[in-house]
Amino acid sequence: MKNCFQLLCNLKVPAAGFKDTVKSGLILQSVSNDVYQNLAVEDWIHDHMNLEAKPVLFFWRNSPSVVIGRHQNPWQECNLNLMREEGVKLARRRSGGGTVYHDMGNINLTFFTTKKKYDRMENLKLVVKALKAVQPQLDVRATKRFDLLLDGQFKISGTASKIGQAAAYHHCTLLCSTDGTFLSSLLKSPYQGIRTTATASTPALVKNLMEKDPTLTCEAVINAIATEYATSHQIDNHIHLINPTDETLFPGINSIAKELQTWEWIYGKTPKFSVNTSFSVLYEHSHLEVKVFIDIKNGRIEICNIEAPDHWLPLEIRDKLNSGFIGSKFCPIETTMLTSILRRTCPEDDELHSKWNMLCEKIKGIM
């Protein structure tokens, strides 16, 4: 593998970005495992590189992350509470499609071309050809949904894409040795009563390539795909390593990565949705039902209606709670802050504090 900086030096050009230095195609691999940095590379190449007669293949792998599509609802798609506990990052990408889990056992491939030359099926056929070059007996095929199936039933790759005015990219996952148990747990939403028009993911049986053949490691698969890509595009078979934080190669890239990490992008871009649910609370040896209806727009609570028996929580207090939630982010941190603020309005009432805490803990459980 060549370092991308060396590539620029060999071409005798200043290290101020390579968008105009590539004479034919290029194969890149990120040295970073940070999902936001790698997604930023996709944005940068799409927005800044001239891809006419200069296609680019980009390999990248991430530490444990869940990546949702541009038009998806994270509360509907994944277990946010478990992700927080386990330190798994959540990212929203610019392309459509469904939710995927990334870890170091998963390869991400991004095929960049001009809009005119954008062809997902051709890209997938290239991947299949590369896999069969490593293991000829492998039963892998592309579907009409642009997935890759192993043995006719197990999904090993999902596809998403972004098509701009001049440029386009098609990216896909490739499961080599991903933690399947963790994947299943994280991509199972525990939240009830969500009503949304957001794009929903389609569940599928998945399998790792290494479960079929232990020689199909991430490294072997990357090299095989790079070789096939180089042959297909008649370019040098070199994987150029890149650092996604290098502003000399990618001017302005760190601000792109920073934006992708913001709450406003990850959660605030969620299509408008509502939560209509209920839960029981224990009161004097019996269970009472509390109903919660919340409308969320741009990730913030627009309407909040908490209904509880008057003898348990007086109407005046419920109104304080309802109005307090409006305008706040639909997230546990802001709910905890709101609980603290409300407690100060009745500093001596321990019983009321206990009810508020119980109620807010239940509401945090749906966030």
Salt bridges, closest charged atoms under 4 A:
ASP34 OD2 - LYS89 NZ 2.75
GLU42 OE2 - HIS171 ND1 2.69
ASP43 OD2 - ARG94 NE 2.76
ASP47 OD1 - HIS46 ND1 2.89
ASP139 OD1 - ARG141 NH2 2.76
ASP147 OD2 - ARG145 NE 3.75
ASP147 OD1 - LYS155 NZ 3.69
ASP151 OD2 - LYS212 NZ 3.01
GLU219 OE2 - ARG61 NH2 3.28
GLU228 OE2 - LYS129 NZ 3.57
GLU259 OE1 - ARG94 NH2 3.31
GLU302 OE1 - LYS272 NZ 3.27
ASP310 OD1 - ARG318 NH1 2.89
GLU351 OE2 - LYS355 NZ 3.36
GLU361 OE2 - LYS364 NZ 2.87
